[in-house]
Amino acid sequence: MVPRARNTLARNALPIVIAGGGIGGLACALALAQRGFRTIVCEQAFEFGQVGVGLQVAPNALSVLDALGVGDRVKSEGLLIERMVMNDGIDGQTVCDIPCGADFIRRFGNPYAVAHRADVHGALLQGCMALASFIELRTNSRVVGYANDGASVRVQLQDGEILQAAGLVGADGVRSRVRQQLVGDGEPSPAGAVIYRALVPAARMPRECQHPFPTLWVGPRAHAIYYPVRDWSEFNFAITVHAPPDDTWEGETDAQKPRAALDGWSHEVTQLVDIQPRFQRYVIRHRAPIDNWTEGAVTLLGDAAHPMVQYIAQGAAQALEDAICLAEEVDRADGDMPAAFLAYQAVRIVRSARVQISSLMLDRLYHVSGVERLVRNSIFEGRQAADYYDRLAWLFTAPDYVQRALADRTQPDALRRLG
Ligand SMILES: Cc1cc2nc3c(=O)[nH]c(=O)nc-3n(C[C@H](O)[C@H](O)[C@H](O)COP(=O)(O)OP(=O)(O)OC[C@H]3O[C@@H](n4cnc5c(N)ncnc54)[C@H](O)[C@@H]3O)c2cc1C
């Protein structure tokens, strides 16, 4: 066991270890540091980074990023969208059009942004690096197990090192090792769909697809989405296609298979596949909600706790909300991790499960055919912006703990705590 340097300003003698330096893990470290708790973030990769390209950053996610002090950076690097549009892939008609301008921002306290994943992750990483006396960032550090003695925890790394910690937060993603030990529910199940993802340079993007917002196309057994990232220099393009659960091949592929899934669809979207982007194919995996993800001084966060299909574009947002909530409870319990982790779970479990379930329900909404498709389209006819906002309020409104963290940021106390 390697003795670690003590930060005498920190409220915890033993560090809190966070397994995983993704969006959830870094946000958790930052939120805890802002409340005076020191952490060690153990990331298995050789460097901190993100797989994948575009990320939709809903207002509830932006409110967390604001509370963490990095919201302005994400908003300045991302694109604040003017609307969200869903089109019918078969007849090309717009089914649903939600304005995201001034009224939307007034209602939810933030705009809706699209960003490059690396920019959101990079903003959090910068935030963590600026608080180096509270946050130790380690790469090439794979957590392989833990021994929980109730009040503290011994965290084992792959290289044999053991970290004595006040608590362990498993923010190690959809295939979480910490979850494997804590919950033991095996591999996440294939959700019955695969996703083909590509980055298309703006110069190759057909002019009629160059909208300043995400354009979603829905149709039988598939949906497609594209939106600009990084100053419009590139477009994130993804096609999700139903697939049998045993079709688990992943890797780089050409446009042939996704093109076949969109056969007979509107030219606006098929022309984009016809420019032959190189796609990465991934299997979409998920888990059903569970009623416990905490054991003594060990808990889970983000995809490790509540992985979901991406249809609602909220997985990262939910990981961010987890982070704020967990830090508030650790603060409230004054470092009593088992008590704090149980309180955090009690607050978060219903909301995160609702998002998991809602996301899965969109599978039906997006992918219906025949008369069900016509019913789907008729449901949205004539719907006004205010009506959409009312229906989305449960999701996009910052929960109380995020509101409190936002209010706390403006208190001089919060700044003093960090010295
Ligand atoms: C196609 C697709 C599109 C999506 N679009 C959106 C979107 O638009 N908006 C949105 O909000 N969400 C979206 N999501 C969901 C979002 O990507 C995830 O919910 C989010 O990244 C989860 O963050 P996390 O930190 O919990 O996990 P991850 O991002 O998976 O990070 C986990 C980290 O832990 C590390 N790790 C793993 N095991 C170990 C270990 N044993 N020890 C140490 N480190 C370990 C990994 O290397 C990784 O860095 C999408 C997901 C997919 C698949």
The ligand as an SDF file (V2000), in Angstrom:
LIG
                    3D

 53 58  0  0  0  0  0  0  0  0999 V2000
  -24.5800    6.0810  -29.1160 C   0  0  0  0  0  0  0  0  0  0  0  0
  -24.7530    6.8080  -27.8310 C   0  0  0  0  0  0  0  0  0  0  0  0
  -25.1870    8.1270  -27.8340 C   0  0  0  0  0  0  0  0  0  0  0  0
  -25.3800    8.7950  -26.6460 C   0  0  0  0  0  0  0  0  0  0  0  0
  -25.8090   10.0970  -26.6750 N   0  0  0  0  0  0  0  0  0  0  0  0
  -25.9920   10.7640  -25.5200 C   0  0  0  0  0  0  0  0  0  0  0  0
  -26.3980   12.1230  -25.5410 C   0  0  0  0  0  0  0  0  0  0  0  0
  -26.5990   12.7040  -26.6090 O   0  0  0  0  0  0  0  0  0  0  0  0
  -26.5820   12.7720  -24.3600 N   0  0  0  0  0  0  0  0  0  0  0  0
  -26.3770   12.1360  -23.1390 C   0  0  0  0  0  0  0  0  0  0  0  0
  -26.5700   12.7790  -22.0790 O   0  0  0  0  0  0  0  0  0  0  0  0
  -25.9570   10.8470  -23.1060 N   0  0  0  0  0  0  0  0  0  0  0  0
  -25.7610   10.1570  -24.2440 C   0  0  0  0  0  0  0  0  0  0  0  0
  -25.3230    8.8660  -24.2180 N   0  0  0  0  0  0  0  0  0  0  0  0
  -25.0440    8.2240  -22.9130 C   0  0  0  0  0  0  0  0  0  0  0  0
  -23.6850    8.6310  -22.3880 C   0  0  0  0  0  0  0  0  0  0  0  0
  -22.6830    8.4390  -23.3380 O   0  0  0  0  0  0  0  0  0  0  0  0
  -23.3500    7.8180  -21.1490 C   0  0  0  0  0  0  0  0  0  0  0  0
  -24.4880    7.6810  -20.3380 O   0  0  0  0  0  0  0  0  0  0  0  0
  -22.2530    8.5050  -20.3480 C   0  0  0  0  0  0  0  0  0  0  0  0
  -21.0790    8.5860  -21.1090 O   0  0  0  0  0  0  0  0  0  0  0  0
  -22.0010    7.7320  -19.0650 C   0  0  0  0  0  0  0  0  0  0  0  0
  -20.9010    8.2920  -18.4060 O   0  0  0  0  0  0  0  0  0  0  0  0
  -20.1470    7.4620  -17.2960 P   0  0  0  0  0  0  0  0  0  0  0  0
  -19.0800    8.3680  -16.8020 O   0  0  0  0  0  0  0  0  0  0  0  0
  -21.1190    6.8720  -16.3530 O   0  0  0  0  0  0  0  0  0  0  0  0
  -19.5230    6.2110  -18.0830 O   0  0  0  0  0  0  0  0  0  0  0  0
  -18.4310    6.1960  -19.2330 P   0  0  0  0  0  0  0  0  0  0  0  0
  -18.5180    7.3830  -20.1090 O   0  0  0  0  0  0  0  0  0  0  0  0
  -18.5550    4.8480  -19.8850 O   0  0  0  0  0  0  0  0  0  0  0  0
  -17.0450    6.2710  -18.4680 O   0  0  0  0  0  0  0  0  0  0  0  0
  -16.5610    5.1740  -17.7360 C   0  0  0  0  0  0  0  0  0  0  0  0
  -15.0540    5.3320  -17.5860 C   0  0  0  0  0  0  0  0  0  0  0  0
  -14.5900    4.3270  -16.7110 O   0  0  0  0  0  0  0  0  0  0  0  0
  -13.4090    3.7400  -17.2410 C   0  0  0  0  0  0  0  0  0  0  0  0
  -13.3650    2.3900  -16.6530 N   0  0  0  0  0  0  0  0  0  0  0  0
  -14.1100    1.3150  -16.9800 C   0  0  0  0  0  0  0  0  0  0  0  0
  -13.8140    0.2800  -16.1730 N   0  0  0  0  0  0  0  0  0  0  0  0
  -12.8540    0.7180  -15.3170 C   0  0  0  0  0  0  0  0  0  0  0  0
  -12.1720    0.1090  -14.2190 C   0  0  0  0  0  0  0  0  0  0  0  0
  -12.4220   -1.1550  -13.8600 N   0  0  0  0  0  0  0  0  0  0  0  0
  -11.2670    0.8460  -13.5540 N   0  0  0  0  0  0  0  0  0  0  0  0
  -11.0040    2.1360  -13.9120 C   0  0  0  0  0  0  0  0  0  0  0  0
  -11.6260    2.7520  -14.9520 N   0  0  0  0  0  0  0  0  0  0  0  0
  -12.5610    2.0620  -15.6300 C   0  0  0  0  0  0  0  0  0  0  0  0
  -13.6160    3.7780  -18.7370 C   0  0  0  0  0  0  0  0  0  0  0  0
  -12.3910    3.6950  -19.4310 O   0  0  0  0  0  0  0  0  0  0  0  0
  -14.2940    5.1370  -18.8960 C   0  0  0  0  0  0  0  0  0  0  0  0
  -13.3560    6.1770  -19.0420 O   0  0  0  0  0  0  0  0  0  0  0  0
  -25.1310    8.1530  -25.4100 C   0  0  0  0  0  0  0  0  0  0  0  0
  -24.6770    6.8290  -25.3990 C   0  0  0  0  0  0  0  0  0  0  0  0
  -24.4810    6.1610  -26.6030 C   0  0  0  0  0  0  0  0  0  0  0  0
  -24.0030    4.7370  -26.5480 C   0  0  0  0  0  0  0  0  0  0  0  0
  1  2  1  0
  2  3  1  0
  2 52  2  0
  3  4  2  0
  4  5  1  0
  4 50  1  0
  5  6  2  0
  6  7  1  0
  6 13  1  0
  7  8  2  0
  7  9  1  0
  9 10  1  0
 10 11  2  0
 10 12  1  0
 12 13  2  0
 13 14  1  0
 14 15  1  0
 14 50  1  0
 15 16  1  0
 16 17  1  0
 16 18  1  0
 18 19  1  0
 18 20  1  0
 20 21  1  0
 20 22  1  0
 22 23  1  0
 23 24  1  0
 24 25  2  0
 24 26  1  0
 24 27  1  0
 27 28  1  0
 28 29  2  0
 28 30  1  0
 28 31  1  0
 31 32  1  0
 32 33  1  0
 33 34  1  0
 33 48  1  0
 34 35  1  0
 35 36  1  0
 35 46  1  0
 36 37  1  0
 36 45  1  0
 37 38  2  0
 38 39  1  0
 39 40  1  0
 39 45  2  0
 40 41  1  0
 40 42  2  0
 42 43  1  0
 43 44  2  0
 44 45  1  0
 46 47  1  0
 46 48  1  0
 48 49  1  0
 50 51  2  0
 51 52  1  0
 52 53  1  0
M  END
$$$$
